[in-house]
């Protein structure tokens, strides 16, 4: 039986992902800050790479091979040594304490179990929120009707060609008059408009279409969904929430720049956005969709679009490649790296067999840590195999116990962090002390020795017609005249020898 719970591994995995995501987003924030003079499209791509890296880190950590950094291990060892050496000669020794290792292990297991359970509950709630948002968008789309007015279709075709959008875009008009214009979908993008969209003037129609089609051309909706998934996984991490907010803001600013680059005057565009925000200020927003005039950060967008010196250039192929290469250069090493806090468990397995090579079932395997004196126990199966799936790394003393066999001891069994180890153990049959007392029939029965050995009385198989003959030196010789016609009993006492 393995006495250790199963929550330590998920907890260590979550802690490692959190630390790696923190490192990644700190670098992303620094890169975005350095790029303040660059365009909003450039900054959006920087934040997108940070969000995608956070989104992929847990998956890549599982799929990619592990890399154990010796430097990090040395730093951890030096840090521990420094703390151990901090108690100088003048420091007072602490009073000795007796610690119940079993209770401490149970407390640690309960805390890690509660932490994993809390994370799972938070992830479930935020994931359900995301699924509910997608389901609502799908429901609204099925209840909406297609907008096929000639003026709208002509503007849609013209702007789609200018933005090099090859996939067909579906224009839908919902039944709500106060619905915010928004975009969702990747392979088959959809633009949902309010019921009053057919009455809009030409200027507002072109502004709304240009903004929403810019989202479609830049694949912003897919990136925003990845940000929502990352926010659900890291619901407790403030940097992830900040990164998701910055990604949405830079996405809106980049689309504003795209609209202004199409020839729309900044003042006209700002007036149109202000009118849309006033008209739809009570409209309920959907986190999984991209709306044109969300109230959040709208003032910053006005300042940016009315400032002539702002860089509004698009993202070149060279810039995209550079950002992607730098992101891979940072994300992949973080994914394969195993932090010292993560390398606390490994798998130790093996086989227990006898001298003939057959497996020994139900043998007790005891692993005692030389560092903490913690005891881990398990038993072999019917074939003699045993396995510890979550054995803490370190040096152990191994004992194998089985009735009828000599005890096996092995000192210095080393389990390295994050690696699997195995061992084959051969048990030797224990030596037996055997005493045989032969008593003729009709005489006094033998007395059991004080040692408490077990006494057996056996009929002589030779005289009683058995198929086996009891052989003993100097006794039971069929040639002797006093052998025939007599019954005898055999008393055997077996005492295991240490």
PyMOL commands that set and color helices and strands:
alter all, ss='L'
color gray80, all
select helices_A, chain A and resi 8-34+40-63+70-85+101-143+150-162+197-199+202-218+220-233+238-261+266-279+298-305+317-336
alter helices_A, ss='H'
color red, helices_A
select strands_A, chain A and resi 67-68+145-146+170-173+182-184+190-193+290-291+337-338+345-353+364-369+375-379+385-392+394-401+408-415+420-426+432-440+456-459+488-496
alter strands_A, ss='S'
color yellow, strands_A
deselect
rebuild
show_as cartoon
